[in-house]
Every structure is written in C-alpha cells, then in structure tokens.
C-alpha cells in the first residue's frame, strides 16, 4: 500500500510525460493503480504503433522469397541454386543486425529506434525496384540488395526488447505474442500480395518485364509500393510512441547475458522454433516451384507463415495457462512429426509424391513452430525472474534491484535469441541449395529431438533447474 501511495502522486505530478512523442521518466507497470489509470493506455498505444512497423519490416526482409521465384521468368539467367542463395542471404544480414539491434534498441529508446530503423529500409527497396527492371543486372548486385533487405529482419529484436518493458509480468507474454505474432504476418503479407502487385500496371513506376508466354509483369512493384508505407509508419512512430528512460540500458549492463547458461539454452530452443518458421517461410515458395511445379506458389506459399504467425499469439497465451516448457516440448514433438510427414509425401523415384499431403504437413510444421515461438518467449522472463529473485523477500531493496536486473537481462536475452534464430532464414534455404531435400528434412527432425531433451531436462521435469 505504501509503495502505491508513493508512486501515484509522482505520476500525477508530471502527466505530460505520458503524451505521444515524449520520454517517460517514471514507469511502474507492476503498480496496479498506475497500470489501471495510466500505464495500460500508454503501453497499448506503443504496442499498436510497433506492430505495423514490425510487419512491414518483415515484408522487406522476406521480399526476396517471392521476387526470386520470378527472376528466371523475365530473363535473368540465374541457376536454381543461385535463386535459393538469394532467398538465403537476407537471413545472414538479418541475424547479424539483430545482434546489434538487441542492445541498441533499449539504449536509444522505442520511439526513436522504431522510426529510424523503419526509415533506413527505404534504400534497399528503391535499389531493388530499379534492379529488377534490367535482366542484365549482375548476380553480385542482386546479392548486395538482398543483403540490405535483410536489415528489415533486425527490427524484431529491438521491437520486442523495448515493448517488453512497457508491460507488467502477467501481461508480457500476451504483449510480446501480439507484437511478434502480428509482426511475423509480414511474411504472409509479402507472399500473398506480391503476386498481385506485380501484375498491376496501375501501380508501376517504370516499364514492365515480358515473360516467355508473352504476358507482362512489373517486378518493381514488389519494392516500390512499400516505400510510402514506410515513410508514414516512421512518422507515426516518431510522433506517437514514447521512449522509456527506465528501459535505457547501457551495453555494460546487458552484456552479462553472455555469461548466463540459460541465455544459450533458450537460444538453442528458439533456433528450433523461430529459426524453422522463418527458414521454411523463405524456402517454401521455391520448394513448391521446384518440387511440385504444377501448383501455384501464389496460391499456397503464404498460408504456412500466416498460420505460424497467428499460432505464435496463441502459443504465448497457452503457455501462460499450462507453463512455457510443457508447451515448448509439445511444439517440438509436433514439428518433428510434421516434417516426417513432409518427407513421406515428397516425390521419390517414379513416385510423384502428394502435393496436398506435403503441403498440409508443412502447414502443421508452421503451426507448431508458431506455438513454440510464443511459449519460448514466455519462458525467458520467467526463468530470469526465478534465477534473480530466488531467496529474496518482496519489498526489500535487494528484491527491487534484482527485479530490475532480471528485466534488463530478459529483454537482452529475448533480443539475442531472436538474433541467432534469424539465421534459420539463411541456413534452411542454404541446406536446400546444397543437399537433397529429404536429407535436409531428416536433419531438422534430429535437431528437434535435441530440443525436446533440453526443454525437458532444464525446464519441464520434476526438480528442473529453472522450471518455466
């Protein structure tokens, strides 16, 4: 009671700090009175501005997954392996930039970093829009553009690390599920809309490209149409979000996570869930086109990422009810079974396989990856709170200091695990480019088995080191 009494007058003394575009110096979401009167409204506004910005960042990150499937049709002489590499390259830069964005986001602030990280995505889109209009554009140039588009994937780490600070413990899972899940929908949006956009001459800036059948498409639309959207979203973030001073954390306080065993264990698990989601999303369009060429990429490819993105939201909610570790184990078992199903329905020798069996098993794999994405992110704050608050008494200065450190480390671990898992975007298409599809799939199944063991031993079994 005394804590709440001290906090509320402080908040009321400077209500202007909670207006859009301001830096907030006092933020106590665990205080029920503050959360009910002020905090929830401010946090909700910041969340729903972050979501569309993150969604379009995912569009930029994944734009090559569809663009690459159309290059040979309009005269680019790239091999199948080169096309898979073009879809993989954004994963390298996306994952690497996520490492930096994880620590830069909380240092700079939600408002400023969202706006700036959104604006910089305009440059690779403009370059891509001009490059695809000339079939003589070199492969090296295309690789460079793909690498720059990959920066869009980095926004995820900064966005989730920042948004988590706005919410109290009991609502973090739901908030990050909404932000991450709806942000992940950008993968489906680009795969659903791009085939429509590139056939629309009304939106075209520049000449169309002729296909072998005589029809004309406008590949530049896949890039140019998002430029004004990015400008608007950056402006909304700049004028509508807030920076939290309490979330401003120097790297010296965040780097301690590299000494935390559970940072590395949760990274291993998240590579299995999100790494699979984003890698399968990048590879599936070309996988359909090369394995089942009679079926339309535009019709089917977007469905899996959409299901996985929505399942992420559900995964966080279910994990709040049943426990994150249990749901994580369920997700890996489901993914392993689903991929074995995919293998069963692939063409082999004279057997032409079954597209619908292949596709529905892939949908199941996306669904379980999404569930696991939500549950693993729910585990992280629970694990680090438990580790830091063990043996401390609530209300003491030691408890408050430990709680703050747990929040700092949870945010940093969330971003770092997302950074490393983003390399799945690179490795999965790269595996399909260099190995037989069936061999690659069995490798995934073996990895999921290892994840089940890690999740059970450290987090789910009776007497586990860090139950979550």
C-alpha positions in Angstrom: 0.0 0.0 0.0 2.8 2.3 0.9 4.5 1.7 -2.4 1.4 2.6 -4.4 0.9 5.7 -2.3 4.4 6.9 -3.1 4.1 6.2 -6.8 0.8 7.6 -7.7 1.5 11.3 -6.7 4.8 11.0 -8.6 2.9 10.0 -11.8 0.3 12.7 -11.4 2.9 15.4 -10.8 4.0 15.2 -14.5 1.2 13.8 -16.6 2.7 15.4 -19.8 5.4 12.8 -19.9 2.9 10.1 -21.0 1.8 12.0 -24.0 2.8 10.8 -27.5 6.3 11.7 -28.6 7.6 12.2 -25.0 10.3 10.5 -23.0 8.8 8.8 -19.9 11.0 9.0 -16.8 8.6 7.3 -14.3 7.2 3.9 -15.3 5.9 1.3 -12.7 3.7 -1.2 -14.5 3.7 -3.6 -11.6 1.8 -1.0 -9.5 -1.9 -1.9 -10.1 -3.1 1.7 -9.6 -0.6 3.2 -12.1 -1.3 0.4 -14.6 -5.1 0.9 -14.4 -5.1 4.7 -14.6 -2.2 5.4 -17.0 0.2 2.6 -17.9 -2.2 0.3 -19.8 -3.3 3.1 -22.2 0.2 4.2 -22.9 1.6 0.7 -23.3 -1.3 -0.2 -25.7 -0.7 2.8 -27.9 3.0 2.0 -28.1 2.3 -1.6 -28.9 -0.2 -1.0 -31.7 2.2 1.5 -33.4 5.0 -1.0 -33.1 3.0 -3.9 -34.7 2.5 -2.4 -38.3 6.1 -1.1 -38.3 7.4 -4.5 -37.5 5.0 -6.2 -40.0 6.4 -4.1 -42.9 10.0 -4.6 -41.7 9.2 -8.4 -42.2 7.9 -7.6 -45.6 11.2 -6.1 -46.6 13.1 -9.0 -45.0 11.1 -11.6 -47.0 10.5 -9.7 -50.3 13.1 -11.9 -51.9 11.3 -15.1 -51.1 8.8 -14.3 -53.9 10.9 -12.0 -56.1 13.4 -14.8 -56.6 10.7 -17.1 -58.0 10.0 -14.7 -60.8 13.5 -13.7 -62.0 14.1 -16.6 -64.5 10.6 -15.9 -66.0 11.7 -12.4 -67.1 15.1 -13.2 -68.5 17.5 -13.4 -65.5 19.9 -16.3 -66.2 20.3 -17.5 -62.6 20.5 -21.1 -61.6 18.2 -22.8 -59.1 21.0 -22.9 -56.6 21.7 -19.2 -57.1 18.0 -18.4 -56.5 17.9 -20.3 -53.3 21.0 -18.4 -52.2 19.2 -15.1 -53.0 16.4 -16.1 -50.6 19.0 -17.1 -48.0 21.3 -14.1 -48.0 18.8 -11.7 -46.1 19.0 -14.2 -43.3 22.7 -13.6 -42.8 22.4 -9.8 -42.5 19.1 -10.0 -40.7 20.5 -12.3 -38.0 23.7 -10.3 -37.7 22.0 -6.9 -37.5 19.6 -8.3 -34.9 22.6 -8.8 -32.5 23.3 -5.1 -32.7 19.7 -4.0 -32.6 19.1 -6.1 -29.5 21.5 -3.9 -27.5 21.0 -0.6 -29.4 17.2 -0.6 -29.1 17.0 -0.2 -25.3 19.9 2.3 -25.4 18.2 4.6 -27.9 14.5 4.1 -27.0 11.4 2.6 -28.6 10.2 5.8 -30.3 13.4 6.9 -31.9 14.7 3.5 -32.8 11.4 2.4 -34.4 11.3 5.5 -36.5 15.0 5.3 -37.6 15.0 1.6 -38.2 11.9 1.9 -40.4 13.2 4.8 -42.5 16.5 3.0 -43.4 14.6 0.2 -45.1 13.6 2.6 -47.9 17.1 2.5 -49.6 17.2 -1.3 -50.4 13.6 -1.2 -51.7 14.4 1.6 -54.1 17.5 -0.2 -55.3 15.6 -3.5 -55.7 12.8 -1.7 -57.7 15.3 -0.4 -60.3 17.5 -3.5 -60.4 14.7 -6.0 -61.3 13.8 -3.9 -64.4 17.1 -4.8 -66.1 17.8 -8.5 -66.7 21.4 -7.6 -67.2 21.7 -6.7 -63.5 24.6 -8.8 -62.2 24.1 -11.6 -59.7 26.6 -9.8 -57.3 24.4 -6.7 -57.4 21.3 -8.8 -56.6 23.2 -10.4 -53.6 24.1 -7.0 -52.3 20.4 -5.8 -52.5 19.3 -9.0 -50.8 21.8 -8.4 -48.0 20.5 -4.9 -47.4 16.9 -6.1 -47.4 17.9 -8.4 -44.6 18.3 -5.5 -42.3 14.4 -5.4 -42.1 14.6 -8.6 -40.0 16.6 -6.9 -37.3 13.8 -4.7 -36.3 12.2 -7.7 -34.5 14.9 -7.8 -31.8 14.7 -4.1 -30.9 10.9 -4.1 -31.0 10.4 -7.0 -28.7 13.1 -5.9 -26.3 11.6 -2.5 -26.0 7.9 -3.4 -25.9 8.5 -5.9 -23.0 9.5 -3.0 -20.7 6.0 -1.4 -21.1 4.1 -4.3 -19.6 3.7 -5.9 -16.2 4.8 -9.5 -15.6 1.4 -11.1 -16.1 0.9 -9.4 -19.5 4.3 -9.7 -21.1 3.6 -13.0 -22.8 0.5 -11.7 -24.4 2.0 -8.4 -25.4 5.1 -9.9 -27.0 2.9 -12.6 -28.6 0.8 -9.8 -30.2 3.9 -7.8 -31.3 5.8 -10.8 -32.6 2.9 -12.8 -34.0 1.3 -9.9 -35.9 4.8 -8.7 -36.9 5.5 -12.2 -38.3 2.4 -11.8 -40.5 4.6 -9.6 -42.7 5.9 -12.9 -44.2 2.5 -13.9 -45.3 1.6 -10.4 -46.4 4.5 -10.2 -48.8 3.9 -13.7 -50.2 0.2 -13.1 -50.6 0.3 -9.5 -52.1 3.4 -9.7 -54.2 1.9 -11.9 -56.9 -1.0 -9.5 -57.1 1.1 -6.3 -57.0 3.5 -7.4 -59.8 0.6 -7.9 -62.2 -0.9 -4.4 -61.6 0.3 -1.9 -64.2 -1.6 1.0 -62.5 1.0 1.0 -59.6 4.0 0.6 -61.9 6.9 3.1 -61.9 8.9 2.1 -65.0 8.5 -0.4 -67.7 7.1 -4.0 -67.4 9.0 -7.2 -68.0 8.0 -9.7 -70.6 7.6 -13.3 -69.7 8.1 -16.2 -72.0 4.3 -16.6 -72.5 4.1 -13.0 -73.7 2.4 -11.7 -70.6 3.9 -8.7 -68.8 4.6 -8.2 -65.1 6.0 -5.4 -63.0 8.5 -6.8 -60.5 9.4 -3.3 -59.3 6.0 -3.0 -57.7 7.1 -5.6 -55.1 9.5 -3.0 -53.8 8.2 0.5 -54.7 4.7 0.0 -53.2 6.1 -0.2 -49.7 8.2 3.0 -49.8 5.4 5.4 -48.9 4.1 3.0 -46.3 7.5 3.0 -44.6 7.5 6.8 -44.6 4.1 7.0 -42.9 4.9 4.4 -40.3 8.2 6.0 -39.4 6.4 9.4 -38.9 3.7 7.7 -36.8 6.3 6.1 -34.6 8.2 9.3 -34.2 5.2 11.4 -33.2 3.1 8.7 -31.5 5.4 6.4 -29.4 7.4 7.0 -26.2 10.9 6.4 -25.1 11.2 4.8 -21.6 14.0 6.2 -19.6 13.8 3.1 -17.3 14.4 0.9 -20.3 17.5 2.8 -21.3 20.3 0.4 -20.6 24.0 0.7 -21.4 25.7 -2.3 -23.1 27.8 -2.8 -20.0 24.7 -3.9 -18.1 23.3 -6.0 -20.9 26.5 -8.0 -21.8 26.2 -10.1 -18.7 23.8 -12.3 -20.6 26.7 -13.9 -22.4 27.7 -15.5 -19.1 24.2 -16.8 -18.4 23.8 -20.5 -19.2 20.1 -20.1 -19.8 20.7 -17.4 -22.5 22.4 -20.1 -24.6 19.9 -22.9 -23.8 16.9 -20.7 -24.7 18.8 -19.6 -27.9 19.1 -23.3 -28.8 15.4 -23.7 -28.3 14.4 -20.6 -30.2 16.6 -21.5 -33.1 14.4 -24.6 -33.4 11.1 -22.7 -33.3 11.6 -19.3 -34.9 14.6 -20.5 -37.0 12.3 -23.1 -38.5 9.4 -20.7 -39.0 11.5 -18.0 -40.8 13.6 -20.5 -42.7 10.7 -22.5 -44.0 8.9 -19.3 -44.9 11.9 -18.2 -47.0 12.3 -21.6 -48.7 8.8 -22.8 -49.2 7.9 -20.8 -52.4 11.0 -22.1 -54.3 10.5 -25.5 -52.8 6.9 -25.7 -54.2 8.0 -24.3 -57.6 10.9 -26.8 -57.9 9.3 -29.9 -56.3 5.7 -29.6 -57.4 5.9 -27.2 -60.4 2.2 -27.8 -61.4 1.0 -26.0 -58.3 0.8 -22.2 -57.8 3.3 -20.6 -55.4 1.0 -17.6 -55.2 -1.9 -19.7 -54.1 -0.3 -21.7 -51.4 3.0 -20.2 -50.1 1.6 -17.5 -47.9 -0.7 -19.8 -45.9 2.0 -21.5 -43.8 3.6 -18.3 -42.5 0.2 -16.8 -41.7 -0.8 -19.9 -39.7 2.6 -19.8 -37.8 2.3 -16.1 -37.1 -1.2 -16.4 -35.6 -0.2 -19.5 -33.7 2.6 -17.5 -32.0 0.0 -15.3 -30.4 -1.9 -18.4 -29.2 1.3 -20.1 -28.0 2.1 -17.2 -25.6 -1.5 -17.4 -24.2 -1.5 -21.2 -23.8 1.9 -21.1 -22.2 0.6 -18.6 -19.6 -2.0 -21.2 -18.7 -0.1 -24.5 -18.9 3.5 -23.5 -18.5 6.0 -22.5 -21.2 8.3 -25.5 -21.0 5.5 -28.0 -21.5 4.1 -26.1 -24.5 7.6 -25.8 -26.0 8.1 -29.6 -25.8 4.7 -30.1 -27.4 5.7 -27.8 -30.2 9.0 -29.7 -31.0 7.2 -33.0 -31.0 4.6 -31.6 -33.3 7.2 -30.2 -35.6 9.2 -33.4 -35.8 6.1 -35.4 -36.7 5.0 -32.9 -39.2 8.4 -32.9 -41.0 8.4 -36.7 -41.1 5.0 -36.3 -42.8 6.5 -33.9 -45.3 9.3 -36.4 -46.1 6.7 -39.1 -46.7 4.8 -37.1 -49.3 7.9 -35.9 -51.3 8.4 -37.2 -54.8 10.9 -40.2 -54.8 11.9 -42.0 -58.0 8.9 -42.9 -60.0 6.6 -41.8 -57.2 5.4 -38.3 -57.9 4.5 -37.7 -54.3 1.4 -35.9 -53.0 1.4 -32.2 -53.0 -1.6 -31.9 -50.7 0.0 -34.3 -48.2 3.3 -32.3 -48.4 1.5 -29.0 -48.1 -0.7 -29.9 -45.1 2.2 -31.4 -43.2 4.1 -28.2 -43.9 1.1 -26.2 -42.5 1.3 -28.3 -39.3 5.0 -27.6 -39.0 4.3 -23.9 -39.3 1.6 -24.1 -36.7 3.8 -25.9 -34.1 6.7 -23.5 -34.8 4.4 -20.6 -34.1 3.2 -22.2 -30.8 6.8 -22.8 -29.8 7.7 -19.2 -30.7 5.1 -17.9 -28.2 6.0 -20.4 -25.5 9.8 -19.9 -25.6 9.4 -16.1 -25.3 7.1 -16.7 -22.3 9.8 -18.9 -20.7 12.5 -16.3 -20.8 11.2 -13.7 -18.3 10.0 -16.5 -16.0 13.4 -18.1 -16.0 15.4 -14.9 -15.3 13.0 -13.7 -12.6 13.3 -17.1 -10.9 17.0 -17.0 -11.1 17.4 -13.5 -9.8 14.7 -13.4 -7.1 15.4 -16.8 -5.6 15.6 -16.4 -1.8 14.8 -12.7 -1.7 11.9 -11.0 0.1 9.4 -8.9 -1.9 9.5 -5.2 -0.9 13.2 -5.1 0.1 15.8 -3.0 -1.7 17.6 -6.2 -2.8 14.4 -7.6 -4.3 13.8 -4.4 -6.3 17.4 -4.3 -7.6 17.2 -8.0 -8.6 13.9 -7.5 -10.3 15.3 -4.6 -12.4 18.3 -6.7 -13.4 16.0 -9.6 -14.3 14.0 -7.2 -16.6 17.2 -6.0 -18.2 18.5 -9.5 -18.8 15.2 -10.8 -20.0 15.0 -8.1 -22.6 18.5 -8.6 -23.8 18.1 -12.4 -23.9 14.8 -12.0 -25.9 16.6 -9.9 -28.5 19.7 -12.1 -28.6 17.9 -15.4 -29.0 15.8 -13.8 -31.8 19.0 -12.6 -33.5 20.7 -16.0 -33.5 17.4 -17.8 -34.5 17.1 -15.5 -37.5 20.0 -17.3 -39.1 17.5 -20.0 -39.8 16.4 -17.7 -42.7 19.8 -18.4 -44.2 20.6 -22.0 -43.2 17.4 -23.6 -44.3 17.3 -22.3 -47.9 21.1 -22.9 -48.0 20.6 -26.5 -47.0 18.0 -27.0 -49.7 20.5 -25.3 -52.2 23.3 -27.8 -51.2 21.7 -31.0 -50.1 18.9 -33.3 -51.1 15.6 -32.0 -49.7 15.0 -35.3 -47.8 18.4 -35.3 -46.2 17.9 -31.7 -45.0 14.5 -32.6 -43.6 15.9 -35.5 -41.5 18.5 -33.1 -40.2 15.7 -30.9 -38.9 14.0 -33.8 -37.2 17.2 -34.8 -35.4 17.6 -31.2 -34.2 14.0 -31.1 -32.8 14.7 -34.2 -30.8 17.7 -32.5 -29.2 15.4 -29.5 -28.3 12.9 -31.8 -26.6 15.7 -33.2 -24.4 17.0 -29.7 -23.5 13.5 -28.3 -22.7 12.6 -31.3 -20.6 15.8 -31.6 -18.6 16.3 -27.9 -17.7 12.8 -26.6 -17.6 10.0 -29.2 -17.5 10.9 -32.3 -15.5 10.3 -32.6 -11.8 13.2 -30.9 -10.0 14.3 -29.0 -13.1 16.9 -26.3 -12.6 14.7 -23.5 -13.9 11.0 -24.5 -14.1 9.2 -22.3 -16.6 
